[in-house]
Amino acid sequence: METIVSSRNGSIPSTLVILSIILPFIGLILSVVGIIVSRKSWKEEANGFIASGLICSIVGVVVQLFVSFYFLTSNS
């Protein structure tokens, strides 16, 4: 039996997005985890808070990819 992580109010994805902003390279992993948790929660109960967690997690992935690309291509 598979255990599904439940976040009735979407607080887990929101917390992961906040941590992804603070922790630059680990933030990419945290944002992906936020997307996964949001999608599982969305299947159980769809509400605005879970949707905002999903959107913020997607934005977090995009931002972290740009930050990672910047640090990898900078000449310092």
MDTraj code that builds the backbone (N, CA, C; nanometers):
import mdtraj as md
import numpy as np

residues = "MET GLU THR ILE VAL SER SER ARG ASN GLY SER ILE PRO SER THR LEU VAL ILE LEU SER ILE ILE LEU PRO PHE ILE GLY LEU ILE LEU SER VAL VAL GLY ILE ILE VAL SER ARG LYS SER TRP LYS GLU GLU ALA ASN GLY PHE ILE ALA SER GLY LEU ILE CYS SER ILE VAL GLY VAL VAL VAL GLN LEU PHE VAL SER PHE TYR PHE LEU THR SER ASN SER".split()
xyz = np.array([
    [0.0846, -0.1174, 0.0000],
    [0.0000, 0.0000, 0.0000],
    [0.0892, 0.1238, 0.0000],
    [0.0607, 0.2143, -0.0914],
    [0.1394, 0.3359, -0.1042],
    [0.0844, 0.4445, -0.0125],
    [0.1733, 0.5100, 0.0582],
    [0.1340, 0.6197, 0.1451],
    [0.1480, 0.7493, 0.0684],
    [0.0423, 0.8260, 0.0625],
    [0.0441, 0.9542, -0.0074],
    [0.0615, 1.0648, 0.0953],
    [0.1573, 1.1519, 0.0699],
    [0.1792, 1.2655, 0.1575],
    [0.0622, 1.3607, 0.1405],
    [-0.0046, 1.3910, 0.2492],
    [-0.1221, 1.4768, 0.2411],
    [-0.0938, 1.6118, 0.3044],
    [-0.1287, 1.7130, 0.2326],
    [-0.1171, 1.8482, 0.2836],
    [-0.2495, 1.9171, 0.2560],
    [-0.3383, 1.9127, 0.3503],
    [-0.4734, 1.9625, 0.3292],
    [-0.4751, 2.1117, 0.2980],
    [-0.3848, 2.1857, 0.3551],
    [-0.3871, 2.3298, 0.3322],
    [-0.2730, 2.3786, 0.2448],
    [-0.1873, 2.2912, 0.1988],
    [-0.0794, 2.3316, 0.1096],
    [0.0381, 2.3976, 0.1779],
    [0.0524, 2.3800, 0.3075],
    [0.1607, 2.4478, 0.3789],
    [0.2974, 2.3874, 0.3493],
    [0.3041, 2.2600, 0.3175],
    [0.4333, 2.1980, 0.2879],
    [0.4953, 2.2568, 0.1612],
    [0.4214, 2.2653, 0.0498],
    [0.4833, 2.3273, -0.0691],
    [0.5237, 2.4726, -0.0470],
    [0.4457, 2.5465, 0.0277],
    [0.4800, 2.6869, 0.0548],
    [0.6080, 2.6963, 0.1365],
    [0.6227, 2.6100, 0.2340],
    [0.7442, 2.6077, 0.3150],
    [0.8654, 2.5702, 0.2307],
    [0.8487, 2.4736, 0.1408],
    [0.9597, 2.4332, 0.0550],
    [1.0018, 2.5448, -0.0399],
    [0.9057, 2.6221, -0.0871],
    [0.9397, 2.7346, -0.1757],
    [1.0188, 2.8402, -0.0993],
    [0.9790, 2.8687, 0.0218],
    [1.0525, 2.9659, 0.1037],
    [1.1949, 2.9176, 0.1278],
    [1.2112, 2.7898, 0.1586],
    [1.3447, 2.7345, 0.1783],
    [1.4252, 2.7349, 0.0487],
    [1.3582, 2.7151, -0.0641],
    [1.4315, 2.7141, -0.1909],
    [1.4870, 2.8520, -0.2257],
    [1.4218, 2.9566, -0.1787],
    [1.4731, 3.0921, -0.2018],
    [1.5967, 3.1165, -0.1164],
    [1.5967, 3.0637, 0.0053],
    [1.7072, 3.0860, 0.0988],
    [1.8289, 3.0013, 0.0629],
    [1.8065, 2.8783, 0.0188],
    [1.9153, 2.7845, -0.0106],
    [1.9291, 2.7671, -0.1620],
    [2.0237, 2.8366, -0.2237],
    [2.0275, 2.8430, -0.3695],
    [2.0340, 2.7089, -0.4438],
    [2.1344, 2.6271, -0.4231],
    [2.1473, 2.5064, -0.5042],
    [2.0572, 2.3937, -0.4544],
    [2.0356, 2.3867, -0.3267],
    [1.9436, 2.2872, -0.2707],
    [1.8001, 2.3266, -0.3034],
    [1.7792, 2.4526, -0.3337],
    [1.6471, 2.5038, -0.3667],
    [1.5850, 2.4376, -0.4879],
    [1.6665, 2.3965, -0.5834],
    [1.6138, 2.3276, -0.7007],
    [1.5493, 2.1958, -0.6605],
    [1.6142, 2.1232, -0.5738],
    [1.5595, 1.9959, -0.5247],
    [1.4339, 2.0206, -0.4425],
    [1.4375, 2.1217, -0.3565],
    [1.3216, 2.1518, -0.2728],
    [1.2014, 2.1961, -0.3565],
    [1.2267, 2.2692, -0.4627],
    [1.1168, 2.3119, -0.5495],
    [1.0537, 2.1936, -0.6216],
    [1.1358, 2.0995, -0.6652],
    [1.0823, 1.9794, -0.7306],
    [1.0003, 1.8977, -0.6314],
    [1.0482, 1.8861, -0.5087],
    [0.9717, 1.8156, -0.4056],
    [0.8402, 1.8889, -0.3790],
    [0.8432, 2.0209, -0.3802],
    [0.7216, 2.0998, -0.3628],
    [0.6197, 2.0735, -0.4728],
    [0.6675, 2.0575, -0.5958],
    [0.5779, 2.0257, -0.7067],
    [0.5149, 1.8886, -0.6863],
    [0.5941, 1.7921, -0.6463],
    [0.5429, 1.6562, -0.6253],
    [0.4382, 1.6537, -0.5144],
    [0.4675, 1.7196, -0.4038],
    [0.3725, 1.7222, -0.2912],
    [0.2450, 1.7961, -0.3298],
    [0.2586, 1.9035, -0.4040],
    [0.1405, 1.9793, -0.4477],
    [0.0522, 1.8961, -0.5391],
    [0.1138, 1.8245, -0.6314],
    [0.0354, 1.7412, -0.7234],
    [-0.0387, 1.6306, -0.6489],
    [0.0273, 1.5686, -0.5506],
    [-0.0399, 1.4640, -0.4727],
    [-0.1533, 1.5227, -0.3897],
    [-0.1333, 1.6392, -0.3336],
    [-0.2373, 1.7045, -0.2548],
    [-0.3517, 1.7509, -0.3434],
    [-0.3192, 1.7939, -0.4648],
    [-0.4214, 1.8424, -0.5583],
    [-0.5181, 1.7303, -0.5955],
    [-0.4678, 1.6065, -0.6049],
    [-0.5535, 1.4934, -0.6383],
    [-0.6539, 1.4640, -0.5276],
    [-0.6154, 1.4910, -0.4042],
    [-0.7047, 1.4666, -0.2908],
    [-0.8058, 1.5795, -0.2741],
    [-0.7573, 1.7001, -0.2791],
    [-0.8429, 1.8168, -0.2543],
    [-0.7842, 1.9365, -0.3277],
    [-0.8606, 1.9944, -0.4158],
    [-0.8124, 2.1094, -0.4923],
    [-0.8625, 2.2381, -0.4273],
    [-0.7691, 2.3210, -0.3859],
    [-0.8061, 2.4526, -0.3344],
    [-0.6996, 2.5543, -0.3754],
    [-0.7251, 2.6782, -0.3464],
    [-0.6375, 2.7859, -0.3891],
    [-0.5000, 2.7837, -0.3256],
    [-0.4927, 2.7385, -0.2014],
    [-0.3637, 2.7383, -0.1327],
    [-0.2709, 2.6333, -0.1932],
    [-0.3262, 2.5184, -0.2290],
    [-0.2459, 2.4152, -0.2934],
    [-0.2049, 2.4612, -0.4331],
    [-0.2950, 2.5285, -0.5036],
    [-0.2627, 2.5808, -0.6368],
    [-0.1512, 2.6842, -0.6284],
    [-0.1557, 2.7708, -0.5282],
    [-0.0495, 2.8707, -0.5143],
    [0.0838, 2.8046, -0.4793],
    [0.0805, 2.6986, -0.3993],
    [0.2035, 2.6247, -0.3693],
    [0.2624, 2.5610, -0.4936],
    [0.1749, 2.5086, -0.5809],
    [0.2208, 2.4484, -0.7055],
    [0.2815, 2.5533, -0.7982],
    [0.2146, 2.6652, -0.8126],
    [0.2648, 2.7731, -0.8997],
    [0.3969, 2.8281, -0.8471],
    [0.4052, 2.8504, -0.7178],
    [0.5300, 2.9023, -0.6598],
    [0.6436, 2.8012, -0.6726],
    [0.6124, 2.6731, -0.6629],
    [0.7157, 2.5705, -0.6798],
    [0.7672, 2.5686, -0.8223],
    [0.6784, 2.5850, -0.9191],
    [0.7207, 2.5895, -1.0592],
    [0.8078, 2.7118, -1.0839],
    [0.7674, 2.8253, -1.0294],
    [0.8485, 2.9470, -1.0422],
    [0.9830, 2.9275, -0.9725],
    [0.9834, 2.8594, -0.8588],
    [1.1082, 2.8316, -0.7879],
    [1.2037, 2.7481, -0.8704],
    [1.1520, 2.6490, -0.9435],
    [1.2372, 2.5671, -1.0305],
    [1.2990, 2.6536, -1.1395],
    [1.2181, 2.7378, -1.2015],
    [1.2681, 2.8232, -1.3096],
    [1.3753, 2.9187, -1.2576],
    [1.3495, 2.9817, -1.1444],
    [1.4470, 3.0751, -1.0868],
    [1.5759, 3.0025, -1.0500],
    [1.5641, 2.8853, -0.9908],
    [1.6834, 2.8110, -0.9511],
    [1.7636, 2.7653, -1.0723],
    [1.6962, 2.7332, -1.1814],
    [1.7687, 2.6972, -1.3031],
    [1.8462, 2.8168, -1.3575],
    [1.7855, 2.9361, -1.3539],
    [1.8569, 3.0557, -1.3984],
    [1.9753, 3.0870, -1.3062],
    [1.9570, 3.0739, -1.1770],
    [2.0663, 3.1000, -1.0824],
    [2.1789, 2.9996, -1.1025],
    [2.1444, 2.8731, -1.1182],
    [2.2469, 2.7707, -1.1402],
    [2.3220, 2.7956, -1.2705],
    [2.2481, 2.8315, -1.3750],
    [2.3115, 2.8610, -1.5032],
    [2.4056, 2.9807, -1.4913],
    [2.3644, 3.0814, -1.4174],
    [2.4477, 3.1998, -1.3982],
    [2.5784, 3.1646, -1.3268],
    [2.5677, 3.0875, -1.2183],
    [2.6880, 3.0530, -1.1435],
    [2.7790, 2.9601, -1.2210],
    [2.7234, 2.8768, -1.3055],
    [2.8061, 2.7856, -1.3833],
    [2.8755, 2.8547, -1.4996],
    [2.8160, 2.9619, -1.5512],
    [2.8748, 3.0285, -1.6665],
    [2.9513, 3.1565, -1.6324],
    [2.9501, 3.1985, -1.5079],
    [3.0222, 3.3223, -1.4722],
    [3.1734, 3.2962, -1.4745],
    [3.2486, 3.3966, -1.5073],
    [3.3945, 3.3855, -1.5188],
    [3.4639, 3.4452, -1.3984],
    [3.4366, 3.3926, -1.2812],
    [3.5032, 3.4486, -1.1640],
    [3.5919, 3.3509, -1.0970],
])
top = md.Topology()
chain = top.add_chain()
for i, resn in enumerate(residues, 1):
    res = top.add_residue(resn, chain, resSeq=i)
    for name in ("N", "CA", "C"):
        top.add_atom(name, md.element.get_by_symbol(name[0]), res)
traj = md.Trajectory(xyz[None], top)
